[in-house]
Amino acid sequence: MTRAERRDRATSDTRASILAAARERLLADGYANLSTRAVADAAEVPLSQIHYHFGSKHQLILAVLAAENERLLERQRTMFDAPEPLWVRWEHACDFLETDVASGYVRILQEMIAAGWSDPVVAESVRGMLGGWHRLLADVARREQEQGGDLFGFTPDEVASLMATPFLGAEELILLGVTEDTQPIKSALRKVGVLLRQISGPVPDQAAG
């Protein structure tokens, strides 16, 4: 390994350590209480390294969110590309909601959405990340339409909005502490899959019977 390669490797390792530490502290402390000093201590790097690699607290948190977002977008692409009925893939999406709340991704996303209300730079970045989800879902709806699926007058972009917005609202209420006893959010989302199954008709083995 050359000196330049070692330097690049060290830079990459330091950046990854900072991102991991920032994610850990963000989940523990929340956005408002997050301290770059605490992140530096957790990553075992000088505070100057955070400013060198990320510039500011906002940019550090957005980098954490962007890394999580891209990882989950790739997971979702793989799931929606699977040769399964749409209602089955919807059920998988509901399963992922549980996973993403537990992982802390949902909290980070919602914290940055709230921060974006008063910070145009954060808002622009978060809109870009959410736009990735919209484009993914619009492509799913477009493929369904091209394969003969009926969108009932909705455009693929409108279907994407109808698919994504309930999940964002559900995440917000779950983080707020709303339970299924008071508002059956998760069960309602899962029943959308039941509707999709009814709309798509019987699965092949049922039809054959």
MARVEXVEX-353565 format. One line per 3 residues: for each residue y, x, z of N, C-alpha, C, CB. Coordinates in nm, 2 decimals. Glycine has a CB too. Layout:
<rs>
Y X Z Y X Z Y X Z Y X Z ~ ...
</rs>
This chain:
<rs>
-0.12 0.09 0.00 0.00 0.00 0.00 0.12 0.09 0.00 0.00 -0.10 0.12 ~ 0.22 0.06 -0.09 0.34 0.14 -0.10 0.43 0.11 0.02 0.41 0.12 -0.23 ~ 0.54 0.19 0.03 0.64 0.16 0.13 0.71 0.03 0.11 0.74 0.28 0.14
0.74 0.00 -0.01 0.81 -0.13 -0.05 0.72 -0.25 -0.01 0.85 -0.13 -0.20 ~ 0.59 -0.23 -0.04 0.49 -0.34 -0.01 0.48 -0.36 0.14 0.36 -0.31 -0.08 ~ 0.48 -0.25 0.21 0.47 -0.26 0.36 0.60 -0.33 0.41 0.45 -0.12 0.42
0.71 -0.29 0.36 0.83 -0.35 0.40 0.84 -0.50 0.37 0.95 -0.29 0.33 ~ 0.79 -0.54 0.25 0.78 -0.68 0.21 0.69 -0.76 0.30 0.75 -0.70 0.07 ~ 0.58 -0.69 0.33 0.48 -0.76 0.42 0.53 -0.78 0.56 0.35 -0.67 0.43
0.60 -0.68 0.61 0.66 -0.69 0.75 0.77 -0.80 0.75 0.72 -0.56 0.79 ~ 0.85 -0.81 0.64 0.95 -0.91 0.63 0.89 -1.05 0.63 1.04 -0.89 0.51 ~ 0.78 -1.06 0.55 0.71 -1.19 0.54 0.65 -1.23 0.68 0.60 -1.19 0.43
0.59 -1.13 0.74 0.53 -1.16 0.87 0.63 -1.20 0.98 0.45 -1.03 0.92 ~ 0.74 -1.13 0.98 0.85 -1.17 1.07 0.90 -1.31 1.05 0.97 -1.06 1.06 ~ 0.92 -1.34 0.92 0.97 -1.47 0.89 0.87 -1.58 0.93 1.00 -1.48 0.74
0.74 -1.55 0.91 0.64 -1.65 0.95 0.63 -1.67 1.10 0.50 -1.61 0.89 ~ 0.65 -1.56 1.17 0.65 -1.56 1.32 0.77 -1.65 1.37 0.65 -1.42 1.38 ~ 0.88 -1.63 1.31 1.00 -1.70 1.35 0.98 -1.85 1.32 1.13 -1.65 1.28
0.93 -1.88 1.20 0.91 -2.03 1.17 0.81 -2.09 1.26 0.85 -2.04 1.02 ~ 0.70 -2.02 1.30 0.60 -2.07 1.39 0.66 -2.10 1.53 0.48 -1.98 1.40 ~ 0.74 -2.00 1.57 0.80 -2.01 1.70 0.91 -2.13 1.70 0.87 -1.88 1.74
0.98 -2.14 1.60 1.08 -2.24 1.59 1.02 -2.38 1.59 1.17 -2.23 1.46 ~ 0.90 -2.40 1.52 0.83 -2.52 1.52 0.79 -2.56 1.66 0.71 -2.52 1.42 ~ 0.73 -2.46 1.73 0.68 -2.48 1.87 0.80 -2.52 1.96 0.62 -2.35 1.92
0.91 -2.45 1.95 1.02 -2.48 2.04 1.09 -2.61 2.00 1.13 -2.37 2.04 ~ 1.09 -2.64 1.88 1.15 -2.77 1.83 1.07 -2.89 1.89 1.15 -2.78 1.68 ~ 0.94 -2.88 1.89 0.86 -2.98 1.94 0.87 -2.99 2.09 0.71 -2.96 1.90
0.89 -2.88 2.16 0.90 -2.88 2.30 1.03 -2.92 2.35 0.86 -2.74 2.36 ~ 1.14 -2.88 2.28 1.28 -2.90 2.33 1.36 -3.00 2.26 1.35 -2.77 2.32 ~ 1.32 -3.04 2.13 1.40 -3.13 2.06 1.51 -3.06 1.98 1.45 -3.24 2.14
1.56 -3.13 1.88 1.67 -3.06 1.80 1.79 -3.03 1.88 1.71 -3.15 1.69 ~ 1.84 -3.12 1.96 1.97 -3.10 2.04 1.96 -2.99 2.13 2.00 -3.23 2.11 ~ 1.84 -2.96 2.19 1.83 -2.86 2.30 1.77 -2.73 2.24 1.74 -2.91 2.41
1.74 -2.72 2.11 1.68 -2.60 2.06 1.77 -2.49 2.07 1.64 -2.63 1.92 ~ 1.72 -2.38 2.12 1.80 -2.25 2.14 1.74 -2.14 2.05 1.80 -2.21 2.28 ~ 1.83 -2.08 1.96 1.78 -1.97 1.88 1.73 -1.86 1.97 1.88 -1.93 1.78
1.79 -1.84 2.08 1.75 -1.74 2.18 1.60 -1.76 2.22 1.84 -1.73 2.30 ~ 1.57 -1.89 2.25 1.44 -1.92 2.29 1.34 -1.90 2.18 1.43 -2.07 2.34 ~ 1.38 -1.93 2.06 1.30 -1.91 1.94 1.27 -1.76 1.92 1.36 -1.96 1.81
1.37 -1.68 1.94 1.36 -1.53 1.92 1.26 -1.48 2.03 1.49 -1.46 1.93 ~ 1.28 -1.53 2.15 1.19 -1.48 2.26 1.04 -1.52 2.23 1.23 -1.54 2.40 ~ 1.02 -1.65 2.18 0.89 -1.69 2.15 0.83 -1.61 2.04 0.89 -1.84 2.12
0.91 -1.57 1.94 0.86 -1.50 1.82 0.85 -1.35 1.85 0.95 -1.52 1.70 ~ 0.91 -1.31 1.97 0.91 -1.17 2.01 0.98 -1.08 1.91 0.77 -1.11 2.03 ~ 1.10 -1.13 1.87 1.19 -1.06 1.78 1.33 -1.06 1.83 1.18 -1.12 1.63
1.41 -0.97 1.79 1.55 -0.97 1.83 1.62 -1.10 1.77 1.63 -0.84 1.79 ~ 1.72 -1.15 1.84 1.79 -1.26 1.80 1.86 -1.24 1.66 1.90 -1.30 1.90 ~ 1.90 -1.12 1.63 1.96 -1.08 1.51 1.86 -1.11 1.39 2.00 -0.94 1.50
1.73 -1.11 1.41 1.64 -1.13 1.30 1.64 -1.28 1.26 1.50 -1.10 1.35 ~ 1.67 -1.37 1.35 1.68 -1.51 1.31 1.80 -1.53 1.22 1.70 -1.60 1.43 ~ 1.92 -1.47 1.26 2.04 -1.48 1.17 2.02 -1.40 1.04 2.16 -1.42 1.25
1.94 -1.30 1.04 1.92 -1.22 0.92 1.83 -1.30 0.82 1.85 -1.09 0.95 ~ 1.73 -1.37 0.87 1.64 -1.44 0.78 1.68 -1.58 0.75 1.50 -1.45 0.84 ~ 1.75 -1.64 0.84 1.79 -1.79 0.82 1.93 -1.82 0.83 1.71 -1.87 0.92
2.01 -1.74 0.89 2.16 -1.76 0.89 2.21 -1.85 1.00 2.20 -1.82 0.76 ~ 2.14 -1.96 1.03 2.19 -2.05 1.13 2.08 -2.13 1.19 2.30 -2.14 1.07 ~ 2.11 -2.20 1.30 2.01 -2.29 1.36 1.97 -2.40 1.26 2.06 -2.35 1.49
2.07 -2.46 1.19 2.04 -2.56 1.10 1.94 -2.52 0.99 2.16 -2.62 1.04 ~ 1.97 -2.40 0.93 1.89 -2.35 0.82 1.75 -2.31 0.87 1.96 -2.23 0.76 ~ 1.74 -2.27 0.99 1.61 -2.24 1.05 1.53 -2.37 1.06 1.62 -2.17 1.19
1.58 -2.47 1.12 1.51 -2.59 1.14 1.47 -2.66 1.00 1.59 -2.69 1.22 ~ 1.57 -2.65 0.91 1.54 -2.70 0.77 1.43 -2.63 0.71 1.66 -2.70 0.69 ~ 1.42 -2.50 0.73 1.31 -2.42 0.68 1.18 -2.46 0.74 1.33 -2.27 0.70
1.18 -2.49 0.87 1.06 -2.54 0.94 1.01 -2.67 0.87 1.08 -2.56 1.09 ~ 1.11 -2.76 0.86 1.08 -2.89 0.80 1.03 -2.88 0.65 1.20 -2.98 0.81 ~ 1.10 -2.79 0.58 1.06 -2.77 0.43 0.92 -2.72 0.42 1.15 -2.68 0.36
0.88 -2.63 0.51 0.74 -2.57 0.50 0.64 -2.68 0.53 0.73 -2.46 0.60 ~ 0.67 -2.76 0.64 0.58 -2.87 0.68 0.57 -2.98 0.57 0.62 -2.94 0.81 ~ 0.69 -3.01 0.51 0.70 -3.11 0.41 0.62 -3.07 0.29 0.84 -3.13 0.37
0.63 -2.95 0.24 0.56 -2.91 0.12 0.41 -2.91 0.14 0.60 -2.77 0.08 ~ 0.37 -2.87 0.26 0.22 -2.87 0.29 0.17 -3.01 0.29 0.20 -2.81 0.43 ~ 0.24 -3.11 0.34 0.19 -3.24 0.35 0.21 -3.31 0.21 0.27 -3.32 0.45
0.31 -3.27 0.13 0.31 -3.33 0.00 0.19 -3.29 -0.08 0.44 -3.28 -0.07 ~ 0.15 -3.16 -0.07 0.03 -3.11 -0.14 -0.09 -3.19 -0.09 0.01 -2.96 -0.12 ~ -0.10 -3.21 0.04 -0.21 -3.29 0.09 -0.21 -3.43 0.03 -0.21 -3.30 0.24
-0.09 -3.49 0.02 -0.08 -3.63 -0.03 -0.11 -3.63 -0.18 0.06 -3.68 -0.01 ~ -0.07 -3.53 -0.26 -0.10 -3.52 -0.40 -0.25 -3.52 -0.42 -0.03 -3.40 -0.47 ~ -0.32 -3.44 -0.35 -0.46 -3.43 -0.36 -0.53 -3.56 -0.33 -0.52 -3.32 -0.26
-0.48 -3.63 -0.23 -0.54 -3.76 -0.19 -0.52 -3.86 -0.30 -0.48 -3.81 -0.06 ~ -0.39 -3.87 -0.35 -0.36 -3.98 -0.45 -0.42 -3.94 -0.58 -0.21 -3.99 -0.46 ~ -0.46 -3.82 -0.61 -0.52 -3.78 -0.73 -0.67 -3.81 -0.73 -0.50 -3.64 -0.76
-0.72 -3.84 -0.62 -0.87 -3.87 -0.61 -0.90 -4.00 -0.68 -0.91 -3.88 -0.46 ~ -1.02 -4.00 -0.74 -1.07 -4.12 -0.82 -1.12 -4.23 -0.73 -1.18 -4.08 -0.92 ~ -1.03 -4.28 -0.65 -1.06 -4.39 -0.56 -0.97 -4.51 -0.58 -1.06 -4.35 -0.41
-1.01 -4.63 -0.55 -0.91 -4.74 -0.57 -0.79 -4.72 -0.48 -0.98 -4.87 -0.52 ~ -0.68 -4.78 -0.53 -0.55 -4.76 -0.46 -0.56 -4.80 -0.32 -0.44 -4.83 -0.53 ~ -0.63 -4.91 -0.29 -0.64 -4.96 -0.15 -0.71 -4.86 -0.06 -0.71 -5.09 -0.14
-0.80 -4.78 -0.11 -0.87 -4.68 -0.03 -0.77 -4.57 0.00 -0.99 -4.62 -0.10 ~ -0.69 -4.53 -0.10 -0.59 -4.43 -0.08 -0.48 -4.47 0.02 -0.53 -4.38 -0.21 ~ -0.45 -4.60 0.02 -0.35 -4.65 0.11 -0.41 -4.64 0.26 -0.32 -4.80 0.08
-0.54 -4.66 0.27 -0.60 -4.65 0.40 -0.59 -4.50 0.45 -0.74 -4.69 0.40 ~ -0.61 -4.41 0.36 -0.60 -4.27 0.39 -0.46 -4.24 0.44 -0.64 -4.18 0.27 ~ -0.36 -4.30 0.37 -0.22 -4.27 0.40 -0.19 -4.32 0.54 -0.12 -4.34 0.30
-0.25 -4.43 0.58 -0.23 -4.49 0.72 -0.30 -4.39 0.82 -0.30 -4.63 0.73 ~ -0.41 -4.33 0.78 -0.47 -4.23 0.87 -0.38 -4.11 0.89 -0.61 -4.19 0.81 ~ -0.32 -4.07 0.78 -0.23 -3.96 0.78 -0.11 -3.98 0.87 -0.18 -3.92 0.64
-0.06 -4.11 0.88 0.05 -4.14 0.97 0.01 -4.10 1.11 0.08 -4.29 0.96 ~ -0.11 -4.14 1.16 -0.15 -4.10 1.29 -0.15 -3.95 1.31 -0.29 -4.16 1.32 ~ -0.20 -3.88 1.21 -0.21 -3.73 1.21 -0.08 -3.67 1.22 -0.29 -3.68 1.09
0.02 -3.72 1.14 0.15 -3.66 1.13 0.23 -3.68 1.25 0.22 -3.71 1.01 ~ 0.21 -3.80 1.32 0.28 -3.82 1.44 0.23 -3.72 1.55 0.26 -3.97 1.49 ~ 0.10 -3.71 1.55 0.04 -3.62 1.65 0.08 -3.47 1.63 -0.12 -3.64 1.65
0.09 -3.43 1.50 0.12 -3.29 1.47 0.26 -3.25 1.50 0.09 -3.27 1.32 ~ 0.35 -3.35 1.52 0.49 -3.32 1.54 0.58 -3.32 1.42 0.50 -3.19 1.61 ~ 0.52 -3.33 1.30 0.60 -3.34 1.17 0.69 -3.45 1.17 0.50 -3.34 1.05
0.64 -3.57 1.21 0.73 -3.69 1.21 0.85 -3.67 1.30 0.65 -3.81 1.25 ~ 0.83 -3.61 1.42 0.94 -3.59 1.51 1.05 -3.50 1.44 0.90 -3.54 1.64 ~ 1.00 -3.39 1.38 1.09 -3.30 1.32 1.17 -3.37 1.21 1.02 -3.17 1.26
1.10 -3.44 1.13 1.17 -3.51 1.02 1.27 -3.61 1.07 1.06 -3.59 0.93 ~ 1.24 -3.69 1.17 1.33 -3.79 1.22 1.45 -3.73 1.29 1.26 -3.89 1.31 ~ 1.42 -3.62 1.36 1.53 -3.54 1.42 1.63 -3.50 1.31 1.48 -3.42 1.50
1.58 -3.45 1.20 1.67 -3.40 1.10 1.74 -3.51 1.02 1.60 -3.31 1.00 ~ 1.67 -3.62 1.01 1.74 -3.74 0.94 1.86 -3.78 1.03 1.64 -3.86 0.93 ~ 1.84 -3.79 1.16 1.95 -3.82 1.25 2.06 -3.72 1.25 1.90 -3.83 1.40
2.02 -3.59 1.24 2.13 -3.49 1.23 2.21 -3.50 1.10 2.06 -3.35 1.24 ~ 2.14 -3.54 1.00 2.20 -3.56 0.87 2.31 -3.67 0.86 2.10 -3.58 0.77 ~ 2.31 -3.76 0.96 2.41 -3.86 0.96 2.55 -3.81 0.98 2.38 -3.96 1.07
2.56 -3.69 1.05 2.69 -3.63 1.07 2.70 -3.49 1.01 2.71 -3.62 1.22 ~ 2.60 -3.45 0.94 2.61 -3.31 0.88 2.57 -3.33 0.73 2.51 -3.21 0.96 ~ 2.66 -3.32 0.64 2.63 -3.34 0.50 2.54 -3.24 0.44 2.76 -3.33 0.42
2.54 -3.11 0.50 2.45 -3.01 0.45 2.30 -3.04 0.48 2.49 -2.87 0.50 ~ 2.28 -3.08 0.61 2.15 -3.13 0.65 2.11 -3.25 0.57 2.15 -3.15 0.80 ~ 2.20 -3.34 0.56 2.17 -3.47 0.49 2.12 -3.44 0.34 2.29 -3.56 0.48
2.19 -3.35 0.28 2.15 -3.32 0.14 2.01 -3.26 0.13 2.25 -3.22 0.08 ~ 1.98 -3.17 0.23 1.85 -3.10 0.23 1.74 -3.20 0.26 1.85 -2.99 0.33 ~ 1.76 -3.29 0.36 1.66 -3.39 0.39 1.64 -3.49 0.28 1.70 -3.46 0.52
1.75 -3.53 0.21 1.74 -3.62 0.10 1.65 -3.56 -0.01 1.87 -3.65 0.04 ~ 1.66 -3.43 -0.03 1.58 -3.36 -0.13 1.43 -3.36 -0.09 1.63 -3.21 -0.15 ~ 1.40 -3.34 0.03 1.26 -3.35 0.08 1.21 -3.49 0.06 1.25 -3.30 0.22
1.28 -3.59 0.11 1.24 -3.73 0.09 1.22 -3.76 -0.06 1.33 -3.82 0.16 ~ 1.31 -3.71 -0.14 1.30 -3.73 -0.28 1.16 -3.69 -0.34 1.41 -3.66 -0.36 ~ 1.11 -3.58 -0.28 0.97 -3.53 -0.32 0.87 -3.64 -0.30 0.94 -3.40 -0.25
0.88 -3.71 -0.18 0.78 -3.82 -0.15 0.80 -3.93 -0.25 0.80 -3.86 -0.01 ~ 0.93 -3.96 -0.28 0.95 -4.08 -0.37 0.90 -4.05 -0.51 1.11 -4.10 -0.38 ~ 0.92 -3.93 -0.56 0.87 -3.89 -0.69 0.71 -3.90 -0.69 0.92 -3.75 -0.73
0.65 -3.85 -0.59 0.51 -3.85 -0.58 0.45 -4.00 -0.59 0.46 -3.79 -0.45 ~ 0.51 -4.08 -0.51 0.47 -4.22 -0.50 0.50 -4.30 -0.63 0.53 -4.30 -0.39 ~ 0.61 -4.26 -0.69 0.65 -4.33 -0.82 0.55 -4.29 -0.93 0.79 -4.29 -0.86
0.50 -4.16 -0.93 0.40 -4.11 -1.02 0.27 -4.19 -1.00 0.38 -3.96 -1.01 ~ 0.23 -4.21 -0.87 0.11 -4.29 -0.84 0.12 -4.43 -0.90 0.09 -4.30 -0.69 ~ 0.24 -4.50 -0.88 0.26 -4.63 -0.93 0.26 -4.63 -1.09 0.39 -4.69 -0.88
0.32 -4.53 -1.15 0.32 -4.52 -1.29 0.18 -4.50 -1.35 0.41 -4.40 -1.33 ~ 0.10 -4.42 -1.29 -0.04 -4.41 -1.34 -0.12 -4.53 -1.32 -0.11 -4.29 -1.26 ~ -0.10 -4.61 -1.21 -0.16 -4.74 -1.20 -0.12 -4.83 -1.31 -0.13 -4.80 -1.06
0.00 -4.83 -1.34 0.05 -4.92 -1.45 0.00 -4.88 -1.58 0.21 -4.91 -1.45 ~ -0.01 -4.75 -1.61 -0.06 -4.70 -1.74 -0.21 -4.73 -1.75 -0.04 -4.55 -1.75 ~ -0.28 -4.74 -1.64 -0.42 -4.77 -1.64 -0.45 -4.92 -1.64 -0.49 -4.71 -1.53
-0.34 -5.00 -1.66 -0.36 -5.15 -1.67 -0.33 -5.22 -1.54 -0.50 -5.18 -1.71 ~ -0.29 -5.15 -1.43 -0.25 -5.22 -1.31 -0.13 -5.30 -1.32 -0.24 -5.12 -1.20 ~ -0.12 -5.41 -1.25 -0.01 -5.50 -1.26 0.09 -5.47 -1.14 -0.05 -5.65 -1.25
0.21 -5.43 -1.18 0.31 -5.41 -1.07 0.39 -5.53 -1.04 0.40 -5.29 -1.12 ~ 0.36 -5.64 -1.10 0.42 -5.77 -1.07 0.57 -5.77 -1.08 0.39 -5.81 -0.92 ~ 0.62 -5.71 -1.19 0.76 -5.70 -1.22 0.84 -5.59 -1.15 0.82 -5.83 -1.18
0.78 -5.52 -1.06 0.84 -5.40 -1.00 0.83 -5.28 -1.09 0.78 -5.37 -0.86 ~ 0.93 -5.20 -1.09 0.93 -5.07 -1.16 0.85 -4.97 -1.07 1.07 -5.02 -1.19 ~ 0.80 -4.86 -1.13 0.73 -4.76 -1.04 0.82 -4.71 -0.93 0.69 -4.65 -1.13
0.95 -4.69 -0.96 1.04 -4.64 -0.86 1.06 -4.74 -0.75 1.18 -4.61 -0.92 ~ 1.06 -4.87 -0.78 1.07 -4.97 -0.68 0.95 -4.98 -0.59 1.10 -5.11 -0.74 ~ 0.83 -4.96 -0.66 0.71 -4.96 -0.58 0.71 -4.84 -0.49 0.58 -4.95 -0.68
0.76 -4.73 -0.53 0.76 -4.61 -0.45 0.85 -4.64 -0.33 0.82 -4.49 -0.53 ~ 0.96 -4.70 -0.35 1.05 -4.74 -0.23 0.98 -4.83 -0.14 1.18 -4.80 -0.28 ~ 0.91 -4.93 -0.19 0.84 -5.02 -0.10 0.72 -4.96 -0.03 0.78 -5.14 -0.19
0.66 -4.85 -0.09 0.55 -4.78 -0.02 0.60 -4.69 0.09 0.47 -4.70 -0.12 ~ 0.72 -4.62 0.06 0.76 -4.51 0.15 0.84 -4.57 0.27 0.85 -4.42 0.07 ~ 0.93 -4.66 0.24 1.03 -4.71 0.34 0.96 -4.77 0.47 1.12 -4.82 0.29
0.85 -4.85 0.46 0.78 -4.90 0.58 0.73 -4.79 0.66 0.67 -4.99 0.54 ~ 0.68 -4.68 0.60 0.63 -4.57 0.68 0.74 -4.50 0.76 0.55 -4.47 0.59 ~ 0.85 -4.48 0.69 0.97 -4.41 0.76 1.01 -4.50 0.88 1.08 -4.39 0.67
1.02 -4.63 0.86 1.06 -4.72 0.97 0.95 -4.72 1.08 1.08 -4.86 0.92 ~ 0.83 -4.72 1.04 0.72 -4.72 1.14 0.73 -4.59 1.23 0.58 -4.73 1.07 ~ 0.75 -4.48 1.16 0.76 -4.35 1.23 0.87 -4.35 1.34 0.78 -4.23 1.13
0.99 -4.41 1.29 1.10 -4.41 1.38 1.07 -4.50 1.51 1.22 -4.47 1.31 ~ 1.01 -4.61 1.49 0.98 -4.70 1.60 0.87 -4.64 1.69 0.93 -4.84 1.55 ~ 0.77 -4.57 1.63 0.67 -4.51 1.71 0.73 -4.40 1.80 0.56 -4.45 1.62
0.82 -4.32 1.75 0.88 -4.22 1.83 0.97 -4.28 1.94 0.97 -4.13 1.74 ~ 1.02 -4.40 1.91 1.10 -4.46 2.01 1.02 -4.52 2.12 1.18 -4.58 1.94 ~ 0.89 -4.52 2.11 0.80 -4.57 2.21 0.75 -4.71 2.19 0.87 -4.56 2.34
0.78 -4.77 2.08 0.73 -4.91 2.05 0.58 -4.90 2.03 0.80 -4.96 1.92 ~ 0.51 -4.99 2.10 0.37 -4.99 2.10 0.31 -5.11 2.02 0.31 -5.01 2.24 ~ 0.19 -5.10 1.99 0.12 -5.21 1.91 0.12 -5.34 1.98 -0.02 -5.17 1.87
0.13 -5.34 2.11 0.13 -5.46 2.19 0.26 -5.54 2.16 0.12 -5.43 2.34 ~ 0.37 -5.47 2.14 0.50 -5.54 2.12 0.53 -5.56 1.97 0.61 -5.46 2.19 ~ 0.50 -5.46 1.89 0.52 -5.47 1.75 0.40 -5.41 1.68 0.65 -5.41 1.70
0.31 -5.49 1.62 0.19 -5.43 1.56 0.21 -5.36 1.43 0.08 -5.54 1.53 ~ 0.28 -5.24 1.44 0.33 -5.17 1.32 0.21 -5.11 1.24 0.42 -5.06 1.36 ~ 0.12 -5.04 1.31 0.01 -4.98 1.24 -0.08 -5.07 1.18 -0.06 -4.88 1.33
-0.12 -5.18 1.25 -0.21 -5.28 1.19 -0.15 -5.35 1.07 -0.25 -5.38 1.30 ~ -0.02 -5.37 1.08 0.05 -5.44 0.96 0.04 -5.35 0.84 0.20 -5.47 1.00 ~ 0.06 -5.22 0.86 0.06 -5.13 0.75 -0.08 -5.13 0.69 0.10 -4.99 0.79
-0.18 -5.13 0.77 -0.32 -5.12 0.73 -0.36 -5.25 0.65 -0.42 -5.11 0.84 ~ -0.30 -5.36 0.69 -0.33 -5.49 0.62 -0.27 -5.49 0.48 -0.28 -5.61 0.70 ~ -0.17 -5.41 0.45 -0.12 -5.39 0.31 -0.24 -5.34 0.22 0.00 -5.30 0.31
-0.32 -5.26 0.28 -0.44 -5.21 0.21 -0.53 -5.32 0.18 -0.51 -5.10 0.29 ~ -0.54 -5.42 0.27 -0.63 -5.54 0.24 -0.57 -5.62 0.13 -0.64 -5.63 0.37 ~ -0.44 -5.63 0.12 -0.38 -5.70 0.01 -0.40 -5.63 -0.12 -0.23 -5.72 0.03
-0.39 -5.50 -0.12 -0.41 -5.42 -0.24 -0.56 -5.43 -0.29 -0.38 -5.27 -0.22 ~ -0.65 -5.44 -0.19 -0.79 -5.46 -0.23 -0.81 -5.59 -0.29 -0.88 -5.44 -0.10 ~ -0.75 -5.70 -0.24 -0.77 -5.83 -0.30 -0.70 -5.84 -0.44 -0.70 -5.94 -0.21
-0.59 -5.77 -0.45 -0.52 -5.78 -0.58 -0.60 -5.70 -0.69 -0.38 -5.71 -0.57 ~ -0.67 -5.59 -0.65 -0.74 -5.51 -0.74 -0.88 -5.57 -0.78 -0.77 -5.37 -0.69 ~ -0.92 -5.68 -0.70 -1.05 -5.74 -0.73 -1.16 -5.67 -0.66 -1.07 -5.74 -0.88
-1.28 -5.72 -0.68 -1.40 -5.67 -0.62 -1.43 -5.53 -0.66 -1.52 -5.76 -0.64 ~ -1.48 -5.45 -0.57 -1.52 -5.31 -0.60 -1.65 -5.33 -0.69 -1.55 -5.23 -0.48 ~ -1.68 -5.22 -0.77 -1.79 -5.23 -0.87 -1.92 -5.28 -0.82 -1.81 -5.10 -0.94
-1.97 -5.24 -0.70 -2.10 -5.28 -0.66 -2.10 -5.43 -0.62 -2.15 -5.19 -0.54 ~ -1.98 -5.48 -0.57 -1.98 -5.62 -0.54 -1.98 -5.70 -0.67 -1.85 -5.65 -0.46 ~ -1.90 -5.65 -0.77 -1.90 -5.73 -0.89 -2.04 -5.73 -0.96 -1.80 -5.66 -0.99
-2.11 -5.62 -0.95 -2.25 -5.62 -1.01 -2.34 -5.72 -0.94 -2.31 -5.48 -1.00 ~ -2.32 -5.74 -0.81 -2.40 -5.83 -0.73 -2.37 -5.97 -0.76 -2.39 -5.80 -0.59
</rs>
